[in-house]
Amino acid sequence: FKTVKNSQKFQTYFFKALSEKAIENYRVAIQNLEQCAVLAPNNVAVLFEFSKNYYYLNQQLEAVSYAKKALAIEPNNQWLLKHLVNV
C-alpha cells in the first residue's frame, strides 16, 4: 500500500466483503472486493474471496478464473487448491 490511508480503506472494504458474504449477500461482497482490487491489485486473499463469492453465485467460470489468478501468484496455496477442486 502506498499510504496508511489506503491500507485502512482496503481493510474496511475487505471486512465489509467478508461480512456481506457471511449473510449471503454475494453481489455486495463482490462490489467491496472490487474496491480492494483497486487498492491492492493481485492480492491473493482478494482473488480467493472473488472466487468464493462467484462460486456461491453459481458462476463457475468466474470462480475458476479468479482461483487460477491467485494460484499463479501462490501455486502451492493449499486452501486455493482445495477450493479449485470443489469448484
C-alpha positions as CSV (number, residue, x, y, z in Angstrom):
1,F,0.0,0.0,0.0
2,K,1.2,3.4,-0.8
3,T,-0.3,5.0,2.2
4,V,-1.7,4.1,5.6
5,K,-5.0,5.6,4.4
6,N,-5.1,3.2,1.5
7,S,-4.3,0.3,3.9
8,Q,-7.2,1.4,6.1
9,K,-9.6,1.7,3.2
10,F,-8.5,-1.8,2.0
11,Q,-9.2,-3.3,5.4
12,T,-12.6,-1.6,5.6
13,Y,-13.7,-2.9,2.2
14,F,-12.3,-6.3,2.8
15,F,-14.1,-6.8,6.1
16,K,-17.3,-5.4,4.6
17,A,-16.9,-8.0,1.8
18,L,-16.5,-10.8,4.4
19,S,-19.5,-9.5,6.3
20,E,-21.7,-9.5,3.2
21,K,-20.5,-12.9,2.2
22,A,-21.5,-14.2,5.7
23,I,-25.0,-13.0,5.2
24,E,-25.1,-14.5,1.7
25,N,-25.1,-11.1,0.0
26,Y,-22.5,-12.2,-2.5
27,R,-23.0,-9.4,-5.1
28,V,-22.4,-6.7,-2.5
29,A,-19.4,-8.7,-1.3
30,I,-18.0,-8.6,-4.8
31,Q,-18.6,-4.8,-5.0
32,N,-16.5,-4.4,-1.9
33,L,-13.8,-6.7,-3.3
34,E,-13.6,-4.6,-6.4
35,Q,-12.6,-1.7,-4.3
36,C,-10.0,-3.8,-2.6
37,A,-8.6,-4.9,-6.0
38,V,-8.2,-1.2,-6.9
39,L,-6.2,-0.6,-3.8
40,A,-4.2,-3.9,-3.9
41,P,-4.1,-5.5,-7.3
42,N,-3.1,-9.2,-7.4
43,N,-3.8,-9.6,-3.7
44,V,-4.2,-13.4,-3.2
45,A,-6.8,-13.1,-0.4
46,V,-8.9,-10.8,-2.6
47,L,-8.7,-13.1,-5.6
48,F,-9.6,-16.0,-3.4
49,E,-12.7,-14.2,-2.0
50,F,-13.7,-13.2,-5.5
51,S,-13.6,-16.9,-6.5
52,K,-15.6,-18.0,-3.5
53,N,-18.3,-15.4,-4.0
54,Y,-18.7,-16.2,-7.7
55,Y,-18.8,-19.9,-6.8
56,Y,-21.7,-19.2,-4.3
57,L,-23.5,-17.3,-7.2
58,N,-23.1,-20.4,-9.4
59,Q,-20.8,-18.5,-11.7
60,Q,-18.2,-21.3,-12.1
61,L,-16.2,-19.8,-15.0
62,E,-15.5,-16.6,-12.9
63,A,-14.8,-18.7,-9.8
64,V,-12.2,-20.8,-11.7
65,S,-10.7,-17.7,-13.3
66,Y,-10.1,-15.9,-10.0
67,A,-8.8,-19.1,-8.4
68,K,-6.3,-19.6,-11.2
69,K,-5.1,-16.0,-11.0
70,A,-4.5,-16.5,-7.3
71,L,-2.7,-19.8,-7.9
72,A,-0.4,-18.1,-10.4
73,I,0.8,-15.9,-7.5
74,E,0.9,-18.7,-4.9
75,P,1.0,-22.0,-6.7
76,N,1.3,-24.1,-3.5
77,N,-1.5,-22.5,-1.6
78,Q,-3.4,-25.5,-0.2
79,W,-6.6,-23.5,0.5
80,L,-6.8,-22.4,-3.1
81,L,-6.0,-25.8,-4.4
82,K,-8.8,-27.4,-2.3
83,H,-11.2,-24.7,-3.3
84,L,-10.4,-25.1,-7.0
85,V,-11.2,-28.8,-6.7
86,N,-14.6,-28.0,-5.2
87,V,-15.4,-25.5,-8.0
